[in-house]
Each structure stands twice: as C-alpha cells, then as structure tokens.
Amino acid sequence: MSELKALPSLAIQKIFLVAIFGCITLLSLYKAFIQQETNISDIIINHPHQDFGSIRQQESHEMVYSFKNNTEKSLLLGPINVSCSCTDAKLSKYKLEPKEECALTLIFESGAYRGLVKGTALVNYNFVEDKTRKVFIVDFQANVRPDYDFEPKRLDFTYGKKEQKRVILYPMHGELIQILNLSCSRKWIEANMSSDKTRGSEICFDVFYSGEEFEILDNEAVLTVKTDNMREPNYLIPIMIKP
C-alpha cells in the first residue's frame, strides 16, 4: 500500500520537473530569438552619436559617420533630412550593394549659436526591388562658446515704477569688444553707456525704464547691443515689464 501511495507523489514530481525543463527551454529559445532580432539590422552604423566638442562661433566643422549595408540586397540611399539649416549632409555613394560600406559627412556651421547645440540627420533608404521607405538616424552635439556674454541676460522692470538696471558685457576669450550702439524696441526703455569706456575687458551700460504706463499686454521689449565683434555683431537682451 505504501508503494501505491508513493506513485502519485512520484508522478507529480516528474510532471513538475518536465514543466520546469519546458519553461527553461522556452526561455532559452525566446532569449535566442530576441538576441537574433537585436543583431539583425539593415544598416550597421559605427558611432551614430558624435560630439564636436567645444567650438567657437562662425566656425565650420565636419563629422564622418561610416555605415554598412548589412543585408543581402542592394539598397538606395536618400534623401537626407537634417534638423536645421546649420547642418549640411553628404553621402559618399547613393547605392549600396550587399555588405558594402558608405560614409555620411555632416558639416555643422556654428553661426551665432550659443551653448549646447544638438542636431540629427535622417537618412532615407529603400531596397532596389522594394520601394518602401525606411530611415536610420545619426545625431551630434556641440558646445558653442560665444566671444562675449552679458550679465544679466534678461531684464525685468516693475510696471509704473522708474527703475535703472546695470548690464555688464565681458569677453570670453580675452579679446577686447567694443559697443557701437544701443537701441531698444520701445520708447519707454532707454540705454546709455555708464562711462566713456566703450571697449575693454568689461563694459558697463545702464538701462532705464521711465515708469510710463501703457497697455499692459504690450509689456515686452528687446534691447539690441551692436558690437564690433565679427562673429556675433548684434546681441538681443529681452526685457519684461511685470505688473
């Protein structure tokens, strides 16, 4: 009788072991499938994310991305869509045979940008026998260092109250900067040099709000600072009149 009672227990253990083995097998197959799917790609890109590093304004820099047709089919490349007009893109070829490599060159013009700039290039492609459009993406970033900066970078005044704020311009690379002109988009804001010093390592000027009352919805202004700097001759300082 004891042997008969043990049979159900042994059967349950066998079923349990078979179930565990089955789960492990299915999990292994699933992992292999996922890994296979992850490794399969039409395009293999070497270093799709690149950094131009620290650069100055009004400079041109190139970055080259290499990639390969990872399929057994011929494919056609283009067009290329870039994220802004500051970037140009060129391909070394527009048709790739199976396993053939290609180079994508991005040319970034830093212009009057300031600080961290990010951009992307979307490369469209399709297989020769299939017109379905696909796309792969590369991106870049650059830290654009301006020739000069201001403190503060924005001015806030109180509505109806006469106020005066001082602004300081200071060069970033040791080069002297000269202020040529100060102008404001609203008549109730004036700006004057606080001294005769218009050129140097640190230049101060004062901005005045007359306290004039006006339609409060029209409470924004822009102060334009014109300098002799060739990289960024004009700088705009936003002004807000707060209730």
Phi, psi and omega per residue, in radians:
M1 nan -0.653 -3.124
S2 -1.117 -0.626 3.119
E3 -1.187 -0.658 3.114
L4 -1.146 -0.652 -3.139
K5 -1.224 -0.502 -3.102
A6 -1.321 -0.384 -3.086
L7 -1.031 -0.851 3.124
P8 -1.032 -0.656 -3.137
S9 -1.136 -0.754 3.105
L10 -1.133 -0.668 3.132
A11 -1.117 -0.730 3.134
I12 -1.122 -0.712 3.129
Q13 -1.098 -0.722 3.127
K14 -1.110 -0.778 3.134
I15 -1.072 -0.726 -3.138
F16 -1.095 -0.759 3.134
L17 -1.153 -0.707 3.105
V18 -1.087 -0.721 3.136
A19 -1.108 -0.757 3.126
I20 -1.096 -0.786 3.133
F21 -1.059 -0.709 3.121
G22 -1.115 -0.739 3.130
C23 -1.101 -0.755 3.126
I24 -1.083 -0.740 3.129
T25 -1.095 -0.803 3.128
L26 -1.103 -0.693 3.126
L27 -1.122 -0.715 3.118
S28 -1.124 -0.746 3.104
L29 -1.109 -0.714 -3.141
Y30 -1.105 -0.770 3.115
K31 -1.090 -0.723 3.127
A32 -1.110 -0.695 3.130
F33 -1.125 -0.793 3.135
I34 -1.097 -0.770 3.129
Q35 -1.070 -0.721 3.129
Q36 -1.109 -0.781 3.138
E37 -1.111 -0.657 -3.131
T38 -1.166 -0.640 -3.082
N39 -1.413 -0.265 -3.133
I40 -1.558 2.102 3.128
S41 -2.622 2.493 3.110
D42 -1.096 -0.735 -3.056
I43 -2.124 2.286 3.018
I44 -1.892 2.107 -3.077
I45 -1.907 2.283 3.030
N46 -1.530 2.050 3.103
H47 0.987 1.215 3.139
P48 -1.238 -0.274 3.124
H49 -1.983 2.024 -3.069
Q50 -2.257 2.748 -3.033
D51 -2.216 2.140 3.087
F52 -1.299 -0.246 -3.123
G53 1.388 -2.685 -3.112
S54 -1.594 2.116 -3.115
I55 -2.322 2.940 3.140
R56 -1.766 2.957 3.129
Q57 -1.201 2.729 3.089
Q58 1.001 0.644 3.060
E59 -2.025 2.709 3.108
S60 -2.001 2.233 -3.119
H61 -2.317 2.539 3.141
E62 -1.992 2.556 3.048
M63 -2.385 2.332 -3.092
V64 -1.936 2.256 3.071
Y65 -1.942 2.219 3.088
S66 -1.830 2.468 3.130
F67 -2.582 2.906 -3.040
K68 -2.379 2.516 3.002
N69 -1.310 1.886 -3.038
N70 -1.637 0.332 -3.100
T71 -2.002 3.136 3.081
E72 -1.757 0.291 -3.104
K73 -2.136 2.649 3.035
S74 -1.348 2.484 3.130
L75 -2.348 2.719 3.137
L76 -1.897 2.416 -3.108
L77 -1.873 2.555 3.059
G78 1.885 2.765 -0.005
P79 -1.365 3.047 3.115
I80 -1.971 2.281 3.096
N81 -1.930 2.112 3.114
V82 -1.804 2.737 -2.992
S83 -1.345 -0.330 3.124
C84 -2.724 2.883 -3.108
S85 -1.247 -0.165 3.123
C86 -1.329 -0.110 -3.048
T87 -2.149 2.338 3.036
D88 -2.050 2.630 -3.083
A89 -2.304 2.438 3.124
K90 -2.388 2.425 3.072
L91 -1.838 2.515 3.105
S92 -1.308 -0.384 3.064
K93 -2.764 2.797 -3.058
Y94 -2.044 0.041 3.027
K95 -2.376 2.293 -3.122
L96 -2.097 2.208 3.024
E97 -1.426 2.904 -3.140
P98 -0.910 2.279 3.104
K99 1.189 0.156 3.140
E100 -1.436 2.610 -3.117
E101 -1.825 2.801 -3.099
C102 -2.600 2.795 3.110
A103 -2.131 2.351 3.039
L104 -1.951 2.126 3.137
T105 -1.862 2.173 3.043
L106 -1.829 2.269 3.115
I107 -1.963 2.014 -3.082
F108 -1.858 2.193 3.061
E109 -1.775 1.998 -3.036
S110 -1.245 -0.434 3.066
G111 0.919 -2.367 3.120
A112 -1.778 0.349 3.084
Y113 -1.080 2.735 3.089
R114 -2.347 2.396 3.061
G115 1.359 -2.688 -3.062
L116 -1.313 2.201 3.108
V117 -2.112 2.304 3.109
K118 -2.142 2.568 3.133
G119 -2.626 2.864 3.140
T120 -2.390 2.764 3.001
A121 -2.299 2.187 3.121
L122 -1.821 2.024 -3.120
V123 -1.750 2.020 3.081
N124 -1.437 2.552 3.079
Y125 -2.705 2.839 3.037
N126 -2.715 2.720 3.084
F127 -1.307 2.633 -3.069
V128 -1.015 -0.731 -3.095
E129 -1.543 -0.016 -3.116
D130 -2.369 2.067 -3.069
K131 -1.489 0.083 3.131
T132 -1.133 2.179 -3.099
R133 -1.338 2.364 2.995
K134 -2.206 3.021 -3.094
V135 -2.615 2.528 2.910
F136 -2.228 2.723 -2.953
I137 -2.183 2.403 2.924
V138 -2.153 2.716 3.133
D139 -2.462 2.940 -3.122
F140 -2.617 2.922 2.989
Q141 -2.570 2.753 3.113
A142 -2.606 2.556 3.059
N143 -1.824 1.840 -3.075
V144 -1.565 2.078 -3.118
R145 -1.661 2.014 3.127
P146 -1.231 2.823 3.118
D147 -1.348 -0.411 3.131
Y148 -2.642 2.896 3.120
D149 -2.554 2.980 -3.114
F150 -2.186 2.697 2.996
E151 -2.478 2.056 -0.030
P152 -1.389 2.923 3.134
K153 -1.602 -0.088 3.133
R154 -2.615 2.526 -3.128
L155 -2.061 2.315 3.088
D156 -2.096 2.239 3.073
F157 -2.083 2.813 3.125
T158 -1.693 2.263 -3.079
Y159 -1.021 2.271 3.075
G160 1.408 0.048 -3.082
K161 -2.108 2.226 3.104
K162 -1.172 2.245 -3.127
E163 -2.512 2.735 3.094
Q164 -2.329 2.326 3.116
K165 -2.214 2.497 3.115
R166 -1.777 2.402 3.110
V167 -2.090 2.440 3.138
I168 -2.080 2.236 3.013
L169 -1.775 2.305 3.085
Y170 -2.420 2.318 3.116
P171 -1.154 2.655 -3.101
M172 -1.760 -0.279 -3.037
H173 -2.217 0.359 3.095
G174 1.424 0.002 3.138
E175 -1.570 2.381 -3.121
L176 -1.236 2.450 3.130
I177 -2.071 2.442 3.086
Q178 -2.012 2.337 3.035
I179 -1.530 2.159 -3.113
L180 -1.666 -0.573 -3.068
N181 -2.846 2.608 3.037
L182 -2.190 2.250 3.132
S183 -2.523 2.575 -3.116
C184 -2.166 2.642 -3.077
S185 -1.414 -0.162 3.139
R186 -2.190 2.485 -3.088
K187 -1.230 -0.373 -3.117
W188 -1.492 0.141 3.031
I189 -2.141 2.284 3.066
E190 -2.225 2.654 3.112
A191 -2.384 2.306 -3.139
N192 -2.381 2.593 3.048
M193 -1.146 2.366 -3.122
S194 -1.402 -0.173 3.060
S195 -2.684 3.133 3.106
D196 -1.379 -0.057 -3.097
K197 -1.423 1.846 3.137
T198 -1.861 -0.038 -3.113
R199 -2.469 2.373 3.123
G200 2.812 -2.969 -3.129
S201 -1.393 -0.292 3.089
E202 -2.714 2.124 -3.073
I203 -2.127 2.338 3.140
C204 -1.967 2.511 2.954
F205 -2.535 2.739 -3.062
D206 -1.903 2.480 3.113
V207 -2.070 2.255 -3.058
F208 -2.013 2.424 2.948
Y209 -1.936 2.171 -3.029
S210 -1.227 -0.259 -3.054
G211 1.462 0.052 -3.132
E212 -1.064 2.393 3.107
E213 -1.564 2.492 -3.080
F214 -2.680 -3.140 3.097
E215 -1.091 2.040 -2.990
I216 -1.107 -0.384 3.107
L217 -1.182 -0.394 -3.123
D218 -1.718 1.027 -2.926
N219 -1.866 0.293 3.137
E220 -2.036 2.571 3.114
A221 -2.530 2.926 3.112
V222 -2.342 2.254 3.043
L223 -1.746 2.127 3.131
T224 -1.719 2.135 3.098
V225 -1.849 2.005 3.131
K226 -1.702 2.216 -3.115
T227 -2.143 3.047 3.080
D228 -1.589 0.168 -3.132
N229 -1.307 2.219 -3.062
M230 -1.348 -0.444 -3.105
R231 -1.340 -0.666 3.133
E232 -2.532 1.418 -3.041
P233 -1.154 -0.523 -3.107
N234 -2.124 2.397 3.087
Y235 -2.243 2.375 -3.094
L236 -1.861 2.184 3.093
I237 -1.866 2.033 3.128
P238 -1.264 2.505 3.130
I239 -2.224 2.357 3.130
M240 -2.204 2.289 3.032
I241 -1.764 1.982 -3.052
K242 -1.723 2.509 3.123
P243 -1.079 nan nan
